[in-house]
């Protein structure tokens, strides 16, 4: 525990201007980021008598080893810089809402020549229009199915679209009238884009215009005695109304607003957001966070607004944002929201009427989300604490290993040898810290030597000072050391890792290995393993860490193998660089289709001339394709990953499953999990 007085700056050194400050720990890792209207009084408040500080603030200042600050011009600039630094450094003592990447949204890819309507998850992409998020993907598909009758926009994947374009025949949706079939030229790109924009306008809440227009067209068709067309228009109107009924009117004035409510206790807070567009609830989402800093409801609201709108622009920020409490001061956050929207944003607390009633509903949802989260997590917190303590007791550690790193080696018959590093903090996976390695110092199959190389490469970074790289300005990798290293394997792998640590002078990191055959825990320089009970929570945690490292290593090895096998046949073509190789494979979809293409078909690829096309055909025809590999579990023929037939006539295959495959020739063996026990047995 550090003494805050050892790094307290002199009061005269701290400016009274607005700014943003960072607390760093002994490893120069940023652990807290804050902003202040005046830096001097705010920073001085952290260096009071420890007994008078809030317990969370006291823990933060005693964990920190230094403090630094940056002066800015206005409070809005301080707000923007604070958001950027929290996102970049991910400080452990800041409130961080778990990002809801799992919520599906309805997306329209306006950045493509023929925009596509689809369900999309994950971070938002530039040039894509989003609606939602929704609680379930099926809700999106039901809505889209109704709207495609009126707005027959493309919904197929690029592969299906390209296939229909090649054969000159649309898919089923084109035949039943739920796609305008741009793949076969039934509609021009301009007309299809206009159709997609009308779809977006309807989803954005501007529904009255289309309903009135369709009603007028229906009446006109009936007057002209075009009864079949009038009947179709009547059904279209009914479909639109059914889609609208799925979202009941909650605000009669047709307001565009986001309502944010918070339910909290001493340890955690749950946030619920309702997205209202055109008076109807168009989406709902929520987060739960640990209150790792001393923050009130207004502070939680400010953090939530930064999380919600930090990456948004334009109409994604609504005209009204209704919250349970206003941040203090409210002017900077209101100005920041207005700048992101491009027009004024009304940030306020609803007091009466429909908006207040809807806010009560959102608050009720937040309270239920917090209660549900606590019932799910109570046992999880206890289990993880027990698991970490069991590991510490079994390995003779002074404290529970809060940061665990696990390493695994993966290869296939000595080719494409790679390694993985996964990180668990407080018993949970921290995927942003994962790293992967390609073995460089030798070729062939040697897990022990590979483990020595990986540990050496990882801990060489500790010889450098922690913090940011002087050339790139980015945070240095591997600057934060673990309390425990786990290697996938037995005594030989543990000995190799220990030798690497000793050579680098690293003596304050615990080490163990987990052998898969009997789930034995091997310690350095010990003749006998530690055997944890099969019901041990500590063993379960070590198994999860080991299995995650195994999964991460295999996925990287498969990527390298697939890239080598698919592109290897094109490497010998003179004048064909990486960009045009990728263009060829993207255009034809696979090496098999490229091999079957003619010179004229290859010339259709942008940037590929006739001479290059002839060289590609000659190179592929000179290499005899191997017989297809067969997945023995499913009977599926795996053609894309079959290797080329070598000159000696033998055949080697590698399937996507990474398991042994029956082939016509030599049967490959899986070496992606090649540990060795103490007695030389495979583990």
N, C-alpha and C positions, 0 to 999 in steps of 0.2 A: 504494500500500500504506500503510495507516494504522499509526500507532504506538500500541499499546494503552495506553501510559503517558499519552497525551493525554486519555483518557476514563476512566481508572481511578478509581473512587470511593475516598475515604478509608476506611481499615479501620474507623474508628469509626462511619461512616455505615451500614455493612451490619449488619443485625440477625442474631442467632443463631437466630431462629425458623425453622420450616418455611416454605417459600415456593416460588414459581415465578419464573423470571427470563427476560428477553428481551434478546437482542442485536439491535441495529438497524444498518443500513448508513448511508451518507451521505445517502441518499434517504429515511431513516426507515422503510425496509422491514424487517420482522422477518425475520432470517436464521437465528435459532436460538432454540429454546425448551427450557428444562430445569427440573428440579425439584430440591429439596434438602431433606434433613432439617434441616440448618442452613445458612442462606444464606452466612454469613461465610466459613467455610473453603472452601465450594464455589466461590464467586466469586473468592476470592483465588487459587485454583489456576490460574485462567485468565491471571493476570497475572505469571507467573513469567518467567524468562529464556526468550526465544523458542526458543533452541537445545534446551531441555529439554522442550519441548512436542511432542506427537504431530503429525506433518505436517498432518493434517486439522484438528486443534485450532488449530495455528498459522495455517493459512489462514483459519479462521473469525474469530479475534480480530484479524487484520490487515485483514480485509474490513469488520469492524464499525466503527462510529463512536460508539456509545453503548451503555450497558447500563442496564436498569431492572428492578425486582423488585416482587413483590406478596406480602405476608405472609399466610399462612393459618393456620388453627387446628391442623390435623392433617395427617399424611402422606397420608391418603386424600383430603382436600380438595385437596392439592397434585397428586395423581395425576389427579383429575378436571379441575382447571383446566389442567394441562399438555395433556391430551387435547383439551380444547375449543380451546385456543390453537393447537395444531398443526393441527387441522382448519380453523380459521378463517384462519390466516395462511399455511399451507403453506410453512414455512421451508425454504430450500434446503439447509441444513446438517443438518437432522434426517433420521433414517431414516424413509422413507415407503414403505410397501408399496403397490405399484400395485393399486388396488382391482379386484377380479375381477368387474366388472359383467357380463362376458360369460358367466359360468357360468349355465346355466338351472336353475331350481328348479321343483318342483311346487307350485303355489299353489292355495289354496281361499279364495275371496273371501267370508268370513263376514260382511263388512260390507254385503252386498247382501241384498235380500229373498229372492231365490232364489240361494243360493251357487253359484258356478261353479268347476269344476276346470279348470285350464289351465296351460300352460307359461309361466313369467314370468321375465323378466330385469330387470336394473336394480336400483335401490335399493328397499328394502323399504317397503311401504305399511302404514299403520295399519289394523287390522281384517282383515288377510289372514294366513292361516296358511300357513307355508312348510315344505317338506320338501326336503332336498337340501343343497347344490347337487349336480347331476349332471354328469358329463363330457360327455354328449351329450343333445340333446333327444329323439332317437329312443328312448333308454332310458326316459325318462319316459313317452312315448306308449305304449310296449309295456306298461309296468306299468299305466297307466291303462286301457288296452283290456281287460286281464284283470280288473281290479277293477270296471269298470262293469257287469259281469254280475251282481255281487253288490250293488254300491252304485250304482244307476243315477242318479247325480247329473248335473245339467245341465253341459254342456261347451260350449254354443254361445255365440257372441258376442252382444252386446246387439242388434245389427241383425237377426240371424237370429231371436232370441227374439221381438223385437217384431213381425217379419213373420209368424211362426207364430201369434202371439197375434191378429193382425188377421184372418188368413184362417181361423182356427179349425182348423188342421191342423198336426200336429207334423212335425218333420223326420224323416229316415230313421232316426236313432238311436231315436226314439220308437216307430217301427214294429217294430224288431228287438229291442226290449227292453233297450237300453243307455242309455236315458234314461227317467225317470219322467214326462216330458212335463208339467212344471208350467206350460208356456206355454198349454196348453189345459185346465187345471184337473183333470188326472187325479190330482193329488196336492196337498194343501193346503200352504201355505207352512210351517206348523209341522212337518208330516211330512217335507217335503223338507229342512228345516234339520236335523232329527234324523238323516236319512240322511247328510247332509254331515258331521255331527259323528262319526257312526260310521265314515265313511271316514277322517276325521282320526285317530281312535283307532287304527284298523288300521295306518295309515301310521306312527303314532308308536311302533309295536312291540307294542301290546296285541292280539296276534293270537289267542292261545289261547282267549279268551272266545268269539269269533265262530265259530271252528272247532268248538268243543264244542257250541255252540248249534245250528249247522247240522247236525252229526252227529245230535244228538238229534231235530231236526225231520225229518231224513231217515228215521231208524228209525221214528218215529211215523207218518210218511206210509206207509211200507211196511207197518206193522202194520194201518193202516186201509185197505190195498189201494188207496192213491192212488199208483199206480206211476209215473204221468207226473210228478207233483210230486216224488216221491222221486228220479226220474232227474234232474230239473232241479237239485235240491239236491246230488246227487252231483257233477254237473258244476260247480256253484258251488264246492264244496269243492276240487275239483281245480284250478280256476282260481286260488283263493286260494293253494294250495300252490305252484303254478307261479310266482306272483308272489313268494312268500317265497323260493323257491329261487334267484331272481335275486340275492339278497343272502345269501351264505353266512354261517353262524354263525362269528364270530371270537372271541367271549367267551362261554363256556358259562354264566356266571352271569347273563346277560341285562342287563349293565351299560349304563347311558347314560353315555357319555364322549366327549370330544374328545381326540384324540391329535395333538400338534404336534411336528414335527421340523424341524431346521434344518441345512442344509449351507452352508458358507461358505468363503471364501478372503479374501485381503487386501482385495479390492475390492468383492465382491458377496456376497449371501446369498440362498438360496432357502428358502422356507418351504412345508411341506406339512402339510395338516390332514386327518385322517380323522374323520368324524362317525359315531359308533357309537351306535345306538339299539336297545334290546332285544337287545343282543349282536350285531347285524348292522350292517355298514357301509352307512349310508344316504346318504352323500355324501362327496365328496372335492374339495378345491380347493387352490390354491397361489399363491404370489406370488414374485417376484424383485425385489430392491431393491439399489441402490448403497449401499455403506457410506460415506456422506459424513461421518459423525462417528465418533470413536473409541469403539467400543462392543464389548463382549464378547458371548458367547452368551447370558448371562443378560439383558443389556440388550436383545438382539434378541428374546428371548422376551417381555419386558415390552412392547415395542412391538407385537409381534404380537398379544398378548392385548388390548391397547387397540383395535387395529384390528378384531379379531374380535368383541368384545363391547361396543364403545362405543355401539352403537345397539340392543342386544338387551335384552330383559326376560323374566322368567318362565322357562318351560321351554326357551326358546332357549339359555339358559346351562345346561349339563348339571351333574349332581351331581359328576362327576369331570372334571378337566382334567389330562391327563398331558403332561409337558413334558420336554425333555432336560436342562434346568438351571433352577434356581429363581432368580427375581429376588432381588436383595439391596437392601433387606430384603424378605422375602416376605410379611410380615403385611399391609401396606397393600393390595397387589394382591389377596390372598386375601379381605380384608374387602370390597374394592370389588366383586369377583365375587359374593360372597354377597349384597351389597345389591342387585345387579342381578337375581339369581335370586329373592331373597326367602326363601332358606333357605341352609344351609351348603353350600359348595362345597369339595371336596377337591382342592387344587392340590399335585401331588407328582410325583416322578420314579419311574417304575416300575423295580423292581429285579430281579424274577424272575417266572416263570410266563407265562401267556398274554398278559398285558398287555405284558410286556417283549418277547416275541416279535413282537407286533404293532407295537410301537414300532420294532423293527429294520426291519420292512417299510416303515414310514412314512419312516424315515431313508434307506432305499435309494431310495425314490421322490424324496425331496428331492435326493439326490446326482445322480440321473439328470436331474431338472429343471434343476439348475444346469449340468450338462454340456451339455444340449441348448440352454439359453439362451446359453451362451458360444459354441457353434458358430454360432448364428444371428446373434449380435450383434457378433462380432469384426470382420467385414467392415463392418457397419453403423457402428460407432464410427469405424473408419478412414475410411470414405467420407464421413461427416459432417464430420470434421476436415479432410479434403482439400477438401471443398466450401466450407467457411467460409474456409479460407485462400485458395482461388482467388478468391473474391469480394473478399476484402480486397486481394489483389494487383491485381485488375482495376480496382477503384475507387480505389486509392491510399490505403487505410486503414492506420492505424498498427497496429491489432490486428484480430483476427477479430471480426465482428459477432455477438456471442453472443445478442443480442435483435434480431429483425427484425420490423417491423410493415409490413403491406401493406394498401393501400386500393384499393377498386374501386367504381365507380358503376354502378347498374343501374336501368333504367326500361323502360316499354313505351310507345312513341310519346309520350314526354314526360309520362306519367302515373305516379303512385306512385314518384317518384324517391327512391331510397334509396342508402345507401353502407354498405360493410362495412369493418371493421378486424380482421385476423387477426394473431396473434402466434406467432412461432416462436422458441423458446429452445434454444440448443445444437443447432439443426437439426431440432428436433421441435416439432410443433404443441402449443401450450398453450391449449386451448380455453376454460379458465376465464377467460382474458384477452380473449377475443373481444368485440367491441362492434359495434353497428349503429346507423346514423343515418338519420333521416328528414330530407330536405332541406327547410328551412323558409323560407329567405330569399327565394325566388322560385318561380315556377311555370313549367313548360315544360322543354325539352330543352337543357341547356347543361352538358356534362360538365366543362369547364374551370372554370366558375364553381362547380359543385358540389364539385369537388376542393378549391378554395380554401376554401370554407365548412367542409368536413369537417376539413381540416388545422388550420384556425383554431380550431374548436371543440375539437379534441382537445388542442392544445398550450396553450390558455388555462388548462387545469387545472394546467399546470406552474408558473403564476404563484402558485398557492396553495401553502402549505407542505404537504409530504407528511405522511402519518400518518392520523389519524382525524378525521372530520368532527365539529365541536363540537356540532352540533345533533342529528344522528342517532346519533353514536357509531360509525358504520361506517367501514371504511377508505376513504379517498378513491380514486376511480377515476383512472386514467391518471397516477398519481403517479410511476411508474417509467418513465423515458424510454428509448427504443430507441437502439441504436448505428447502425441503418440503417433508412430508410424506403424502401419500394418502392411505386410507384404503377402501376396497370394502365393503360398508355397510352404515348404517345410524348412528343415535345418540348413540346407545349402543356400537357399535364397536369403534367409535371415543372416547367415554368415557373410554373404556378399554385401548386403546392405550395411551391416555393422562395420565391415572393413572400409566401405566408402565413407561412412560418418567419421571413423577414426582418422582416416587420411586427411579429412577436412577439419579436424579438430572440433567436431560437434559432439559434446558430451552431455547436453542438457535435454535431449529428446529421447523418450522411451521408444523401444522397438520390439515388435513381435511379429510372428508369422502364423497364418492360419492355414493348415493343411486340409485339403478338401476330403480326403478319404475317410478319416476318422474325426474330423473337426478338432484336431489337436492344436493347441496354442504353443508355438515354439519361441523360446527366449534366447538371446545371444549367449553363447558359451555355456549352455545348459545341455546336459546329456539326455535329460528326460523332458518331455513336454508337460505343459500344464493342461489338465483335462477339466473343463468346466462342465457342470451338470447339464444334461440335455434340456432341462427346463429353465436354464439360467437366462435371465433377461440380458445379461452381459454377452453371452454367446449369441443370442439372437441379433443383437446390435452389430457384433463383429461379422456375423454372416451377412447381414444387410449391406454393410460397408464393402465386404469382399465381393459380393454378388454385383453390386453397382460398379465397382472397378472392372470386374470381368465383362459386364455388359458394355461399358464405355470403351474398353479396349477392343472388343470384337467388332463393334460398330465402326471404329476407325480403321481396323484392319480390312474389313470388307470394303470400305470406301476406297482404300488404296488399291486393293486387289481388283475391284471392278474397273477403276480408272485405268489400271495397267492393261487389263485384258481387252477392254473395249478400244482403247486408243492405240495400243501397241502396233496394230497392223498398219496404222497410218503414219507412224513415226518415220518410216523409211522413205516416204514420198518427198522428193526434193522440192523445195520451195513452198511446202505446205506447213505453215506455222500453227501455233496453238489456236489462234482466233478462228482461222478457216477450218481447222479440224473440228472445233466445237460447233461451228456453223453447219458443217456437213452432218454431224451426228444429230444435231437438233432438227435439221430439215428432214432427214430420213427416219429418225426415231431409234434406229439400232444399226449395228454393224452388219447384221444379216441383210437388211433392206438395202443398205448402201452397196453391199457386194452384188446384189441382184440388179442394181440400177445401170442404165446405159450411160454412155458419154454425154449424150444430149440432156438426159435427166439431171446429171450432175452439174452440167453447165447452167442449169436454172438457179442454182444456189448463188446468191449475191457474192461477188468477189472471186468466183471460181471460173477461170477461163478454160478453153478447150484443151490447151496443153497440160494444164494441171489436172483436168478431168481424166485425160488419157493416162497420165501417170498414176492416178488413184486406181483406175480400173486395172492397169497392169500390175500394180503392187498387190491388190487384193486377189487377183486371179492367180498369182504365183504362189499364194499361200493356201493350202488345202484346209478347209474348215474341219474342225474335229467333230466327231459324232456328238449329238446332244447329250448333256448330262441329265440324269434322272434323279429326282428327289424320291428316295425310297419310302419316305413317310406318306407322301401324297400321290406318287405316281406321276407328278407333273414333270414335263420336259423343260429343263432350264437351258435355254439356248444363248441368252445374252452373255452369260458368264463363262461359256466354254472356251478353253484356251485353244490357240492354234496348234496344229499338229507339228511337233518338232521333226527334225530331219531323220531321227532314228526310227520313226514309225510308231513310237509309243504314244499313248494318249493319257493326258492328265486332266481331270475336271475339277472345278471348284464351284459348288452350288452356293446360292445366296444364303442357305440355311447354316452354312459353316459346319455341317455334319458330314461323316463319311458317305461317299456317293458310289453306287454301283455303276461302272462304265464298261465300254467295250475296249478292254486293254488293261491298264493298270488301275487298281482301286486306290484312290487317294485316302490318306488318313488325316484325321483332324488333329492339329497340334495347337489349337488356339488356347487350350487350357493345359499346358504342359508343366505341371509342378513335379517335383521329385521328393519322395519321402526320405527319411533318414537312411533307410535300407535300400535306396535306389529304385523303389517301386514308383510307378506312375500315380499321381494323385490328382 
